[in-house]
Structures are given as C-alpha cells and as structure tokens.
Amino acid sequence: MIMFSAFANTFTFWLYGNLYTYFALWIGLWSGIGIYIFLSIIGAVIKKYKRPSIVVFFLGAVIALSSIVVPLVNTQHLITANK
C-alpha cells in the first residue's frame, strides 16, 4: 500500500508539473545507497550473531527516535510560525 501511495503521489506531482525531477533522482540515488549500506551491515550482523531479531531492534530504535524528534521539530516550527 505504501509503494502504491508513493507512486500515485509522485505521478500526481509529475502530472501537474510540480515534480522536481533532478531533485527526486538525487534523493532516490542517496536513498538507494543508504539502503544498500544498511542492508549490508544488517546482513553481516545477522550472520555474525545468528539472530534475525536484530532487525526488530533497529526498527524499534527508529520508531522511538522518531517519536521524540518529530514532536520536537513540529513544536519548534509552530513556535517560529506564530512569531
């Protein structure tokens, strides 16, 4: 569902001429590199410790970090927008 939604949003932006193609390709390139590096590291860690549950710990850490950072950033934006 997320892939379909992301594709539909990208297509809509492209259709209305609001998609910055070079910027999207730039972000896509660096995202792909980051995904490759992360998967390589995770593969090595799982192979070393023989524990596939490490992926769950990484996912939990990302969710915990985002639950702290997102409200802080949004609060900061709300404070600066109301000045």
C-alpha positions in Angstrom: 0.0 0.0 0.0 2.8 2.4 0.8 4.5 1.8 -2.6 1.2 2.3 -4.4 0.5 5.5 -2.5 4.1 6.9 -3.0 3.8 6.1 -6.7 0.4 7.7 -7.0 1.6 10.9 -5.2 4.7 11.0 -7.4 2.7 10.6 -10.6 0.2 13.3 -9.5 3.1 15.7 -8.8 4.6 14.9 -12.2 1.3 15.2 -14.0 0.7 18.7 -12.6 4.3 19.7 -13.3 5.2 20.1 -9.6 7.8 17.4 -9.5 11.5 18.5 -9.4 12.8 15.6 -11.4 16.5 16.1 -10.7 15.9 16.6 -7.0 13.8 13.4 -6.9 16.5 11.5 -8.7 19.2 12.9 -6.3 17.2 11.9 -3.3 16.5 8.5 -4.9 20.2 7.9 -5.6 21.3 8.7 -2.0 18.4 6.7 -0.6 19.4 3.7 -2.7 23.0 4.0 -1.5 21.9 4.2 2.1 19.6 1.2 1.8 22.4 -0.8 0.2 24.8 0.1 3.0 22.3 -0.6 5.8 21.3 -3.9 4.3 25.0 -4.9 4.0 25.6 -4.0 7.7 22.4 -5.8 8.9 23.3 -8.9 6.8 26.7 -9.0 8.4 25.4 -8.5 11.9 22.7 -11.2 11.4 25.3 -13.6 10.0 27.7 -12.9 12.9 25.2 -13.3 15.8 22.7 -15.6 14.0 19.8 -13.5 15.4 17.4 -12.1 12.8 15.6 -10.3 15.6 18.2 -7.6 15.3 16.1 -6.1 12.6 13.2 -5.6 15.0 15.6 -3.8 17.4 16.7 -1.4 14.7 13.1 -0.8 13.7 12.1 -0.2 17.3 15.0 2.3 17.7 14.0 4.2 14.6 10.4 4.4 15.8 11.5 5.5 19.3 13.8 8.2 17.9 11.1 9.5 15.5 8.6 9.7 18.3 10.9 12.0 20.1 12.3 14.1 17.2 9.1 14.7 15.3 7.2 16.4 18.1 10.3 18.5 19.0 10.7 19.7 15.4 7.0 20.4 14.9 6.8 22.3 18.2 9.8 24.4 17.1 8.1 25.1 13.7 4.9 26.1 15.4 6.6 28.5 17.8 8.6 30.2 15.0 5.5 30.4 12.7 3.5 32.2 15.4 6.0 35.0 16.0 
